[in-house]
Amino acid sequence: MTENAINADQIEFWNSTAGEQWVKGQENMDKTLAGFGQLAMTALAPVSGEAVIDVGCGCGATSLALMQVMAHGKVLGVDISAPMLARAEERSLELSLDAVTFQQADAAVYDFETNSFDGVFSRFGVMFFDNPVAAFTNIRTGLKPGGRLSFVCWRPVSDNQWTRVPMMAAFEHIERPNPPAPGAPGPFAFSDQAHTRTMLEDAGFCDVSIEPKNLPMAFSIAPDKPLGLQFAEMGPVGRLLVNAPDDKKTAIIDSMTKALEPFVQGDQAILDGAVWLVTAKNAKDQP
């Protein structure tokens, strides 16, 4: 099957408005998500001279941070979003980090150099595969025997205040959509701990560890835009708003803004974020 036939919806989504919006808010989002990336980076424990794959590298913040930690070695940042990778390339040039390479590709089918990487890292970039077992099996081909995997992914919506609060406000005006099937592509695809463990083991990983972690998330507030709209532009609530009837969109934004007001502190809204910190190894006896 060709790359274009796999994850087609996600490729279209991240190469249109979603990717462009992320680039516009890149600086703020990097600050908001930095702590989660640091959790996965600390768990990966890269050292000088190693080679690491950054899956779903987006605008490049994590790839560049990995390279700065390692000093020597190489980082391959892979993402499907052309707008985000263009920004990543700009940032790499600004920092003169020649050992960072960015590749527009779907990690589920990309032809990684076999047994060449010491680690695989991701900050919220691995939850969007149509077939996660096949995707992680493919990613694993790039790892050396015993190579390390470390990523963070979201726990259920009910644990994540930053999503739950605006989403519940939106449901005052629109019907709740049917819940996605377990593992269906999306931000919360790996929210079920047991499902994620089984998926990784089926893909050939061993020594799987999945730990719950919580961190506060500080969202910068733009003075010229309703807070509810800002959350709709950057989170899962956005799809609810896009699909809502036009005559309800203003009311949805107003309700989300009101629901988020108690979390405002100065020029920020601070809400809890809940993730799984996932680590594993490439089984040495796997092909």
Secondary structure, 3 states (H helix, E strand, C coil): CCHHHCCHHHHHHHCCHHHHHHHHCHHHHHHHHHHHHHHHHHHHCCCCCEEEEEECCCCCHHHHHHHHHHCCEEEEEEECCHHHHHHHHHHHHHHCCCCEEEEECCCCCCCCCCCCEEEEEEECCCCCCCCHHHHHHHHHHCEEEEEEEEEEEECCHHHCHHHHHHHHHHCCCCCCCCCCCCCCCCCCCCCCHHHHHHHHHHCCEEEEEEEEEEEEEEEECCCCCCHHHHHHHHCCHHHHHHHCCHHHHHHHHHHHHHHHHHHEECCEEEEEEEEEEEEEEECCCCC
